[in-house]
Amino acid sequence: MNSECTVIIANDPEKSSDLNAIEPSLGKRKTSYLGRAMFFDTLALCLSIPNTDVIVCYHPADSKANFEKMIGLFSREEKSNEIKSKVDRIKMFPQNGHSIMDYISNAYKQVFDLNYKRVTMVGAYCIPIDPNLIKAGFILLKENDIVVGPSFSGRYYLFGMSRFMPEVFDGVKWESEDFYIKLRENIGTAQAKVQELELSYEVYSNDELNQLISDINRWRSVGDLRTAYHTEKFLRVL
């Protein structure tokens, strides 16, 4: 076991409402396939970080078999042999709680109970994140209690801790417009040492999907054939 771990908070694409804003454009089936492709790219991103374990914290609790099936498909479709060689090491836990913040806080507790020293957490659709940002997050956690990557949506695309601090999530509601403000207030109240990363985005809306498509074209124009490989493959058959 490594001392560092990245947790992916993932909802079953076939049952989730995460991409409801995109569904009217693509339809339910294709939207679930998009969610699966983006989950694959997030898996590839996290598995590319050296000396770091990966845990998928899935929802709903009865979707383990479907996630095992998706990870098997990912292993067959992934191009990188180095990444594929790490698939068998992925751990999986069901999400526990009654709200998104419960899921996040409880996942942190589970992972720190396994004696990890530094833990970063991302959502399943954080494709635009540069792997170097996650690496930087772990480096910064050696000197900080918390590392947070704010997103343009007013939430975050990455949150990291070097110790379990459930109090920073108290009273924070994921759906609230003042989510990030409340989160930073809690961090200040806890007197935690925090470092922010650069702004980025996840993909939950048509605007964010269009931004991703634009970014894919930009990445390819400079020779990056890796980022968003699975999502681009899906988009090509639309």
Buried (B, 14 or more C-beta within 10 A) or exposed (E): EBEBBBBBBBBBBBEBEBBEBBBEEBEEEBBBBBBBBBBBBBBBBBBBBEEBBBBBBBBEEEBBEBBBEBBEEBBEBBEEEEBBEBBEEBBBBBBBEEEBBEBBBBBBEBBBEEEBBBBBBBBBBBBBBEBEBBBBBBBBBEEBBBBBBBBEBEBBBBBBBBEBBBEBBEEBEEEBEEBBEBBBBBBEEBEBEBBEBEEBBBBBBBEBBEBBBEBBEEBEEEEEEBBBBBBBBBBEEE
